[in-house]
């Protein structure tokens, strides 16, 4: 009864001395992440991760929810346990566009259709979520400099970078990423039709409904 109760997380985005922005799962959407809370730091007894973990440019992936929600974060905001971090290994020589390439593939309708069919998320589930194992098994092609996939990945990265600069979905930019990803996987126009049918079959799920495409011919493979 003599214990002192302190609240170290607040629904407030105004930073204060001794506090940091905090990203929770619902803050991570396709291409966009916006901290909705702040957290008090340096509280005795709390085992915080090193601030260096959060300061690096990284992809954040939301664990809970339907589909795949990912965004690149450069804010240095802290995260809670339902947000996964993926950053480039400093020991590996990786192209500067690699994170944007990964982001474009992760957020594409093409990969979403694969994910929905493989893991049965095209129907309602009470607690849908993805795991690190599922993420590691997603079929994102490796790159070899000089190969056509390298050029294709760079084009995907550039398109994804344009898309993530927009806080609201912009259909032409969004679909350009999808078309380039379809080209990366070597899909045909018939395959692209299958992607859209998978999304249509899951339209009862709110996060998927917003990704429906009115013109089926707008999703077509593009190779550079």
N, C-alpha and C positions, 0 to 999 in steps of 0.2 A: 504493500500500500504506500510505501514511502518512495517507490520508484518514480522518477521523473519521466514523463512521456513527451517525446519530441517528434514532430513531423518533419521528415527530411526530403519529402517529395511534394511539390505543390503544382497545381494546374495554373501555371503562370509562365509566360515566356519572357518576362522582364528580368534580365540578369541582375544579380546583386552580388556584392562582394562575398566571397565564400560559397557561392552557388555556381552551378554549371547547367547549360541546357541538357535536357534528357529526351532521348528518342525512345518511344515505346512502340509495340507492334503496329498499332493503328495509325502511326505517323508515317509508315512506309507504304507507298503506293507505287504504281508503275512509273518509273523514271523520276519520281519526286519523293523527297523526304523533308518533313518540316517538324522540328521539335515542338511538342505541345506542353512540355513540363520543364521544371527545373529541379535539380537535386542539390542538396547541401553536401559539400565535400569535407574531407578531413574530420569526420566524426569518429571519435574513439570507439573501437570495437567493430567498425565496418571495414570489411576487406575489399577495398576498391581495386580495380585493375589499374595498371599504370596508365597515366594520362597519354603516354606515347602511343598506346594501342589505339586511342580514339583520334589522335591528331593526324594519323596517316590517311591519305586518300584511299578509300575503300568502297566496296560494294556492300550494301546492307540488304539482307534478305529476310523478309518477315516469315516467321515460323508458322503462325496460325492464320487460318483463313483459306478461302478457295483459290486455287491456282497458284501462280508465282508472282509475288510482289517484290520488286527489287529496285534499288536506286543507288546512285553514287553519292557518297557523303564526304564533304570536305570541311565541315563546320567544326569538328572537334567535339561535338556533343557526345555525352555518355549514352549508353544504351542499356536496356534491361535484358533479361534472359531469353526473351522470345524474338530477339533480333540477332541474326548471325552476321559475322563480319568475314569478308574475304578481301585480302589485299595482296599486292604483288610481293613475292619473296625477294628481299633485297640481295640475297645471295645468288639469285638467278638473273641472267641477262634477258630481260623481257622488253618487247617493244612498248613504247609509250602509249600506244593506242589500245593495249590489251584489255584494260578494264572496261573501256567503252564498247569494245567488241563483245566481251562477255555479257555486258548489260543488254546490248541490242538483241542477242540471241535469247537471253533469259526472259526478256519482256515480249518476245515475239509471239504472235498468234500461232506460228508453226510449232514452236516448242510447247506452247500451252496445250495445243490439241494432242500432242504426243503424251504429255503429262496427264491430261484428263482421261484419255483412253487407257493408259497403262495402269493407273492407280485408281480407276473407277470414280473419279471425282466429278463426273458429268451428271451425277445425281446428288440429291441433298444428303449431307452427313451432319451429325450433331456437332462434332468437333474436328473439322478438317484441319490438317497441318502437314507440313513437310519436315523431313529430318535432314541432317547433314549427309547421311548415307544416300538418300534420294537425290540430293543436290549433286553429290560426287558421281552419281551414275547417270546424270543427264548427258545425252549424247552431243556434247559440244566438240566439234572437230579441233584437233591439234593443228598448229600452224607450222609451216616450214618456209623460211624466207626464200623468195624466188618462185615459189609455186603459185598457181592461180588463186588458191585459197587465201594466200597472204594478201593479195590485192583485194579479194572479196571481203576479207575481214577488215581491212582498212576502210573500205567503203561503208561497211556496216557500222564501224566505230564513228565515222564522220556523221552518218545519218542519225545514230543514237545520240551523239553530242548535240546535234541540232534539236532533236526531239526533247531532250531533258532540259533544255533552256526554257521550255514552255511550261508554265504551271498548270495549264489546262490542256487536255488532249487536243492535238491538231491533226486531223485525219490524214492529210497528205504526207506529213512527216512521219506519222505513225505507220502508215502503209508502206512507205519507202523502205523502212527498216525491215518490215515483213517480206517485201518482195526480194530484197537482197539476201535475207536469211533463206528464203525458198530457193534462190539461186545457189547459195552455199551448199545446201543439201541435195542439189540436183533434182528438185521436184519438177514435175510437169504441171501443166495447167489443170489437168485432171486431179493430180495430187492436191493442188491448192483448193480445188473444189471440195475435196474430202476434209481439209482443214476447216473450211467454213461450215460444213455440215456438222462436224463435231461441236463447234461453237454454238450452232443453232440448236443442237440437241440438248445443250446445257443452258439454254437461255433463261430457264426458270431461276437460275442462280444469279442474283443481282450483279456480282462482280463480272460475270461472263456476258450478261446482257449488254453491258456498255461497250463490249468489243465486237458486237455484230456489225457486219458490213452490208450496206444496202445493195451495192453493185458488186456481184460476184466476180466480175472481170477486173476489178480494181486490185485483186490479189493475184499476181502473176510472177513467175520467176524472173529475176533480173541478174545477169552475170556481167561483171565488168572486165 
